[in-house]
Each structure stands twice: as C-alpha cells, then as structure tokens.
Amino acid sequence: MSNEYNPDDDFHCFRCGKYLFTEIEAPTDTGLKCVKGSYDNCYYDGIKDIFFCIDCAKKLGYNTEDT
C-alpha cells in the first residue's frame, strides 16, 4: 500500500462483495488509515483475516455486537 489511492486498497465483504472501506498507509508512518467508508460497517474475522458486512456476519453466526 502507498499513501495514494489504489483500487486494491478497497475492502469488500468476503461473502457478498459489498464495498466496506478504503484503507491507505498514513503519510506519517503511523500505520493504516481509513479514507473512505468506515470500519464500523463491517466485521473482521481475525482468525481467517477476512472482512464481512454486518448483514453477512450476522447470517454466518458471528457476534457483531462486540465490533
């Protein structure tokens, strides 16, 4: 990733393909930064390293209340 927009920086729901957010490297080298969309509208499965939209996460049985 770079600090310039690249479509590869877009994250989508692993199950349905819905757009979730865009993330780039922060220009001050402080890690990653969400520049479009929101982390709040998705669920991250840290074990499988994949994102789901909230609707799909609920359908798959994830506890989305803790996100």
VMD Tcl script that draws the C-alpha trace (Angstrom):
set ca {
  {0.00 0.00 0.00}
  {1.05 3.58 -0.57}
  {-0.42 6.86 0.60}
  {-2.02 7.38 -2.83}
  {-5.37 5.83 -3.70}
  {-5.26 2.47 -5.44}
  {-8.38 0.33 -6.07}
  {-6.50 -2.58 -4.49}
  {-6.80 -0.69 -1.18}
  {-10.60 -1.17 -1.20}
  {-12.04 -3.78 1.15}
  {-15.21 -5.70 0.32}
  {-17.36 -8.24 2.11}
  {-15.82 -11.68 1.59}
  {-19.27 -13.24 1.17}
  {-21.39 -10.78 -0.87}
  {-18.81 -8.37 -2.31}
  {-20.35 -5.21 -0.80}
  {-17.90 -2.29 -0.56}
  {-16.84 -1.66 3.06}
  {-13.94 0.81 3.20}
  {-10.71 2.04 1.65}
  {-7.51 1.98 3.66}
  {-4.11 3.51 2.89}
  {-0.82 3.85 4.72}
  {-0.82 7.00 6.82}
  {1.65 9.56 5.43}
  {3.27 9.99 8.85}
  {4.08 6.27 9.09}
  {1.61 5.73 11.94}
  {0.04 2.67 10.36}
  {-3.08 2.42 8.25}
  {-5.83 4.99 7.81}
  {-9.43 4.57 6.65}
  {-10.01 7.25 3.99}
  {-13.44 6.22 2.68}
  {-16.24 4.17 4.19}
  {-15.99 3.09 7.81}
  {-14.64 0.31 9.98}
  {-17.99 0.48 11.80}
  {-19.97 -1.08 8.93}
  {-18.06 -4.35 8.88}
  {-16.97 -7.33 10.93}
  {-13.38 -8.58 10.89}
  {-12.61 -12.24 11.47}
  {-9.06 -12.01 12.78}
  {-8.50 -15.76 12.63}
  {-9.39 -16.06 8.94}
  {-8.16 -12.50 8.17}
  {-11.31 -11.56 6.23}
  {-13.99 -8.87 6.44}
  {-17.76 -9.26 6.20}
  {-20.53 -6.69 6.01}
  {-22.63 -6.72 9.18}
  {-25.58 -8.44 7.44}
  {-23.45 -11.34 6.18}
  {-21.63 -11.64 9.51}
  {-24.97 -11.99 11.30}
  {-26.18 -14.58 8.77}
  {-22.99 -16.57 9.33}
  {-23.47 -16.52 13.10}
  {-20.79 -14.02 14.13}
  {-21.41 -11.96 17.27}
  {-21.49 -8.49 15.72}
  {-22.38 -6.75 18.99}
  {-18.70 -6.68 20.00}
  {-17.42 -4.92 16.86}
}
mol new
graphics top color blue
foreach p $ca { graphics top sphere $p radius 0.5 }
foreach p [lrange $ca 0 end-1] q [lrange $ca 1 end] { graphics top cylinder $p $q radius 0.2 }
display resetview
